[in-house]
Amino acid sequence: MGKRLPFILLAWFIADIYFFEAVQTLTTNEVILHAYWLGDILLVVGFIYLIGLRRAKQSPANLITWLMALTLLTIVPKIFAFPILLLEDITRFFRHFPPREVWVSKLAVFVAGVPFFSLIYGMSGGRHHYKVHRAMLEFPDLPQAFDGFTITQLSDIHAGSFTSKRGVEKGVALVNKQKSDLLLFTGDMVNNKADEMEPWKDTFSKLTAPFGKYSVLGNHDYGDYIKWGSKQAKYANLNRLKKVQQEIGFNLLLNEAVKIEKGGQSIALIGVENWGKGGFHKYGSLTKAAENVPDDAFKILMSHDPSHWEAKTLEHLKHIHLALAGHTHGMQFGIELFGFQWSPVKYIYPQWAGLYEQNGKYLYVNRGFGFLGFKGRLGIWPEITVITLKKA
């Protein structure tokens, strides 16, 4: 990121100048022209202040959230308008640079307005624009009793980011409306601290499933991203979060497996602690979690980070039929239309949203229930996954 920062700043500067020229073409109002630079000034001041706080070992979540929102609102619309103004400049070059055409500037402002107001929606209604994604998976060795068995998966609640009780309750009600047999949560209940979940315990306690509610930990649940007064304080926070999960009704699996029984038959549910590629902590152990699971059992794995699938799960000696993950959020920004799917996060995670298959082994990556950093979603909406198991 550090190597790319100069290029990002240069692109921002050029797009800013270009767009300002379009605004100047449309108005001479001094108030509007001076106000144009207000967003940039606030961003610069905000980032300088943030750097000072970071050097003092402070991590102000609210400031980071607002800076991210302001960055997107300030930069993204101008980048969208940039090609239009650049194309006009190419033609102006051959015409000895006459004044900008008013209609071109109007077109550039209109084009910039589309992502601007889309981002406004993403930060208001988009963060609770819950979508139910369904998948039906067939397996020849699925126990007959589980033919038609339904699983609802949730992931990445990030309770510390919530501000709308009504919005969250809307999502919880939609989960219960699916009436699935089993409810599985694949990690990141909080941003950093267990007490972030306290205002939301009653809401998430309303989640129901006749065959139980199970969970695993995500990378944010360990409190690794903030400074603690002592190792004991960090340890106590993690223990408190484990207790909170119990109070909500989740059975937390920590590198262990349980049987889900129905009609005299069973499937194995395996839960590992967080394991992520690169700089993410590798607390999880699939080998430990599955050591007492019979080789011929039908196995479902909950593992927060999808990178665990290619790195460990596919090559594991025990056949994992279905792995469930989250973590990516689909970067909370992208396009999903008419079967086309894109988000910048795809360049980091090959498996970033939806269903993947290799050699009869499946991975489903949930797009996340909540949000983090950018206080909203655009195009990649918060997800409730419903998976139906079928015997082939």
N, C-alpha and C positions, 0 to 999 in steps of 0.2 A: 504493500500500500504506500509506503514511504517513497519508493522509486516512482510511483505513478502520480503522486500528489502534484508535482510541478505541472504535469500535462493536464490534470484535472483543473487546476487553478487557471492555466492558460486558456483552456476551453471555456471556462466560466467567464473569464475576462472578455474574450472575443465575443461570445454570445451576448454578454451584457451590453457592450458597446454597439453591436449591431442592432439589438432590440431597442436601445435608447434612440438610435437614429430613426427608427420607424415611429416611435412615440413622438419625436420632434416633428416629424413630417405631418402628424395628425393634429398636434396642438402646440400652442405657444404659451399656454397657461403655466406661469412660473410655479404655482403650488403643485401642480401635477408633475412637472419636470423635476422639482426638488424632492417630492415624495417618492419618485421612482427609485432613488438611491437609498431610501430609508431601510428597505429590507437588507441590502448589502451592508450598510453601516451596523445594523443590529446584529447581523451574523458575525461580522469581524469582532465587534465588542464582546459578543457572547462567547466566541471561541477563545479569545484572549483570556477572558475570565475563567473559562473552563480549564485552560492550560494551567492557570494559577492554582485552581482547586486540585487538579490532578497532581501537581507537584507537592501539594500539601497532603497527599494521600487521601483525598476526598473524591467520591464518585456521586455527584448530584443527579439522580435518575431523572427528575422532572426537567432540569435544565437540558440534559442530553436529549430528552424527548422533544422539547420545544425547538431546540436547535436543528434536530433532524427534520422536523416538520417544516420549519422556515427555510431550510436548505432546499428541500424538495420543491416548495412553492416558489422559491426565488429562481432556481436554476433550471428545473425540468421544462417549464413552459417555454423559456427562451431557447433552449436547445432544440425543441420541436420547430420553432419559428426560424431557426438559423438557416436551414437549407433554402427556404424561400428567398430570404434576403441575400444569401450568397449567390443564388442563381441570377437575381436581378443585377448584382454587382458585376457578374461576368458579362452580362449584356451591356451594362453601363460602360465597361472598359472599352468596348468597341464603339461606343457612342460618345466618347470623350467625357464621361462622368457627368451627365446632366443630373438635376435634382431627382430624388427618389419619387417614384410614382405613388400617388396617394392610394390607389386601389391595391397596390402590392403591400403597402404598409398595413392597410386594413385587413388584407388576407392573412398577413403574418400575425397580427394581433388576434384575429379570430382563431387561427390554428393554435396559438399559445393559450387561448382561453379554454380549449377543450381539455388539455391535461390539468390546467389550473383548477377548474371547477370539478374535474374528476377527483383530484386530490382532496379538495374540500369535502366531497361526498365520502371519500374513503376514510377521512378522519372524523366524520360524523356518523353516517349510517353504515358505512362499509364494515366497520369493525364488529358489528353485530348482524351482518347480512349472512346468517348461517345457511349453509347448503348441505343437503344430505347426498352423499355419494354412495352408490350401491355397487356391489360386486357379488357375483355368484361363481363359486369355485367348485369344480368337480374333482373328486379323488377316488380312485378304485379301491383303496384300502381304508376308507372312512368307515368306522363302525356303523352298522345299519341304523342303530338307535339315534344317530346324530344326522341322519338324512333330513335336510331342511332346517337344521339348527342355525340360529341367527346370533351374530355377534355385533354389538355396537362398540366401535373404537373411538375413544377421545384421546387427544394428546395436547400438550403445551397449553395448559390453562393460563399460566402466568398471572396469578391472582393479583399481584402487586401492580399490574397495569390497569385493572378495571376501575371505572368510575361510575358506570351506569348499572344500578341494581336491576332496573327494568330490562335492560339489554341482555344481561347475563341470565336472568330468569326466563327470558324468551328462548335462549339456547337450551337451557336445562329442560324446559317443557317440551321442546322439539325432540330432545334425546329420549325422554320417556314415551313420547308419542310413537316411537319406532317399535316399542314392546318387544325388544330383543331378549333372547334367552340369557345372554351373558354380556356383561359390560366390562371392557378392558381399557385402562388408562395407561398410556405409554410415556409418562414422565413430563417433568417441568411443571409442577403444580404452582411453584412460586418463581419470582425473579431471583431473590437472594435469601429472604428471611421467612421463617415459618409463620411469624405473626401476620404476614400479608394475607394469609388465608382466613384469619379470624373473622373478618366481616362477612365472609362468604360461606362459612361452614353450614349454616342452616339451609342455604340455597342448594349447595351440592349434596347435602344429605338427602335431598328429595329424589336423587337418582335411584332408580330401582331396576332390578333384574332378577328373575327367579332362580337362576343358577349362580348368582353372586356377582360381586364387583371386585376386580383385581387391579393392581397397579404396580409400576416399577418407578424407579427414580430416573430423572433426567439430569443433564449436566448442571443446570441452574439450581437444582434442589440441594446441592452440597454446600452452597454458600462460598464457592471458590472465587467469586468475582468482586468481593468487597473485603475491606480490611476489618479484622476482628481484634478485639482487645487481647485475646489470648486463644490458644488452641482449645482450651476448655470451653470457651464461649462458642466457638464454631461447632464443636462437638455437641454441645447442649442444644444448639439450634437445629442440628440434623436430627437429634433424638426427638425434639419437640415436633418436627415436621412428620416424623414417622408416627408419632402419637396422633397428630391432627388427621392423618390419613385414616387411622383406625376410627377416630371419632366421626368421620364422614361416612364410614362404612366400607372403605376399601381394605382389601386384604393385600398388604404390600409384600411382594416377592423380592427377596434379596439373594440373588444367585441360588435359587431353589425352584422346585417344581411341585405342582399339586395335580391331583386327579379331578377331572370334571366327570361325574358319573350320571348316566341316564339309561334307564331301561336295562340295567344289569351290565352295561358296557361302559367304557370310559375312554377319554382322550387325555393327553398330558398337556398341561399348561405350564410353560417354563418362563421364568422371569429373571433377567439378568440386570445387574446394576449398570450404570452408564459406561459405555465403551465407545470411544470416538477416535477417528483417525487424526493424524497431525498432532496438534498441541492439546487436544482434549484428553482429560483423564480417562484412564482405562481401569475402572473399578470392577467391571463386569468379568465374569468367567463362565462361559457357556459350558465348558467341561465340568466345572463344579456343579453348576445348576442342573445339568442333565445326567449326572453320574448314576442316579438311582432310577432313571427312566428306562424302561425296557426298549430294546432296539426296535421291536416291531410295533411299538405304540404309535398312535397318530399324535403328532406333536405340533403345538402352536407355541411360538416364541414371542415374547414381548421384550424388545430391546430398543431403547430410545433413539439411538443414532443409526440411520440407515447405512452408514459406512461399515457397520459391524457385519452386515449381510455378506458383502463380497470378501471382506477381510477374514472373517472367521466362520460364519454360519454355513456358507455353501460348501466349504471344504471339510466341515466337521464330519467325524466318523458316523455320528447318528443323523439320520435323515430328518431334517426339519421341514415339515410340509408347508407351513405358513409362518412367516415372520411379520410382525407388526412393529412399525416405527413411526417417528414423527420428526421433531428437531428442526427441520429446514424452514417451516412456516410457508414454504413456497416463496420465501423472502417477502411475503405479504404484498407482492407486487408482480404483475405479469398479465398474460393473456391466455384465456381458455375459451375458445370459440369454435364450434363446428368441428370438434376433434383436434384442432390445433392447440398446442400447449407450449407456452414459453415463459420462462422467468430467468433473470440473471443468475439465480442460484444453481441453474443446471450446469454452469461452468465450474461449479465447486463440487456439487454432488450429482453423480450420474443418475442416481435414484432419488428424486426429490419430491414427487407428488404422484399418488395413484398406485396402480398395480404394475408389478414387474414379475417376470418369470424366467427361470433358467433350469432346464432339465427337470421339469416337473416340480420345481421348488418355487414357491411364491413369496413375494415381499409386497406388503402394502404400506405406503408412506402417507400418513395423515397430514393434512395441511395445517393442522392446529386449530384449537378452539379459541384461543386468546391472541394476544399480540404483544410485541416487545420492541422497544426502541421507537420506531415509527408508530405513532398512536392511531393506527388505522389499517385498512386493507384496501387494495385496489386491484380488481381482476382475479386475484387469488383469495377467495372468500373463506371465512372460518368454516371448518368442516366437521360434520358428524358422519362417520363411516358406518355403513351397515353391510356386513358380509354374511352371505348365506352359504353354508356348506352343503354340498350335494354328493351323494354316492354315485359314482360313474357306472 
